[in-house]
């Protein structure tokens, strides 16, 4: 694929696709007061969600100045341009421990007053296994984690993709559930915290599916 098309044209087409499909979706948000309560206290949050649900997250929280980390790879450059075009702010880096330490330093410097979003089982899985990045970030910054779970009634699932990416169909009904703020104690072991966060994420997804099913 020519570099110009890959880095200039493809991000524009991707943004147009996301906005076009997203604009047809019927999205119901649950427990938004958990998020607004943090914001009322001038407390930015760390959003946590599973891979596979990126589409509805990217569309639903666009143009709010939320930060995400994008990789320094060629594919990361494409993602970076797509997300910046949707109103996100980006910091380039790695999700490895060294990259997270740089991210923590960046957040604590005061350069990023907004929320940060993490697909917590990234960048390459294992599927639905929390990586330590968000846990370390929450410990070092004191920011609460807000879990986000979504359910969509009509979607195409890319079963051969490791993250089982979910693409909502036009005019699909969606439910997005925000969890209660999760403050991470610095003294608790990362493995236990990761298990607790995974359970909260699964709970948010289950609640979203139940609400969608019951109307």
WOJOBEL-V821291 format. One record per pair of residues at least 6 apart in sequence whose C-alpha atoms are under 6 Angstrom apart, sorted by sequence separation. I is the first residue (numbers start at 1). GAP is how many residues later the second one is. D is the distance in Angstrom with one decimal. If there is no record, write none. Layout:
I | GAP | D
I | GAP | D
This chain:
70 | 6 | 5.5
93 | 6 | 5.8
158 | 6 | 5.0
121 | 7 | 5.6
157 | 7 | 5.8
158 | 7 | 5.2
121 | 8 | 5.2
157 | 8 | 5.6
121 | 9 | 4.9
157 | 9 | 4.6
70 | 10 | 5.9
120 | 10 | 5.3
121 | 10 | 5.6
156 | 10 | 5.8
120 | 11 | 5.8
156 | 11 | 5.1
155 | 12 | 5.3
155 | 13 | 4.2
155 | 14 | 5.0
154 | 15 | 5.6
154 | 18 | 5.4
72 | 20 | 5.8
153 | 20 | 5.7
67 | 21 | 5.8
69 | 21 | 5.7
71 | 21 | 5.5
72 | 21 | 5.8
152 | 21 | 5.9
66 | 22 | 5.2
67 | 22 | 4.6
68 | 22 | 5.1
69 | 22 | 5.0
70 | 22 | 5.0
71 | 22 | 5.0
152 | 22 | 4.5
65 | 23 | 5.2
66 | 23 | 5.9
67 | 23 | 5.4
69 | 23 | 5.7
71 | 23 | 5.5
151 | 23 | 5.6
62 | 24 | 5.4
63 | 24 | 4.0
65 | 24 | 5.9
151 | 24 | 5.3
62 | 25 | 5.5
150 | 25 | 5.5
150 | 26 | 4.4
149 | 27 | 5.8
177 | 27 | 5.8
149 | 28 | 5.2
148 | 29 | 5.6
148 | 30 | 4.8
147 | 31 | 5.8
177 | 31 | 5.8
147 | 32 | 4.9
100 | 33 | 5.8
104 | 33 | 5.6
146 | 33 | 5.5
175 | 33 | 5.5
146 | 35 | 5.1
127 | 36 | 6.0
145 | 36 | 5.6
144 | 37 | 5.4
145 | 37 | 4.9
144 | 38 | 5.2
144 | 39 | 4.6
139 | 45 | 5.7
139 | 47 | 5.1
66 | 48 | 5.7
68 | 48 | 5.7
66 | 49 | 5.0
67 | 49 | 4.6
68 | 49 | 5.3
66 | 50 | 5.7
147 | 54 | 5.7
149 | 55 | 4.7
150 | 55 | 5.5
149 | 56 | 4.2
151 | 57 | 5.4
150 | 58 | 5.6
151 | 58 | 5.2
130 | 64 | 5.6
15 | 67 | 5.9
51 | 68 | 5.5
46 | 69 | 5.9
50 | 69 | 5.3
11 | 70 | 6.0
44 | 70 | 5.6
45 | 70 | 5.0
46 | 70 | 4.9
47 | 70 | 4.5
48 | 70 | 5.1
49 | 70 | 5.1
50 | 70 | 5.9
7 | 71 | 5.8
11 | 71 | 4.9
44 | 71 | 4.9
46 | 71 | 5.7
47 | 71 | 5.9
45 | 98 | 5.5
47 | 98 | 5.8
45 | 99 | 5.3
46 | 99 | 4.7
47 | 99 | 4.9
48 | 99 | 4.7
49 | 99 | 5.3
45 | 100 | 5.9
47 | 100 | 5.9
52 | 111 | 5.1
51 | 112 | 5.6
52 | 112 | 5.4
52 | 113 | 3.8
53 | 113 | 5.9
52 | 114 | 5.4
24 | 146 | 5.7
25 | 146 | 4.7
29 | 146 | 6.0
34 | 146 | 5.5
24 | 147 | 4.8
25 | 147 | 5.3
26 | 147 | 4.8
27 | 147 | 4.6
28 | 147 | 4.8
29 | 147 | 4.9
30 | 147 | 4.7
31 | 147 | 5.4
26 | 148 | 6.0
27 | 148 | 5.7
21 | 149 | 5.5
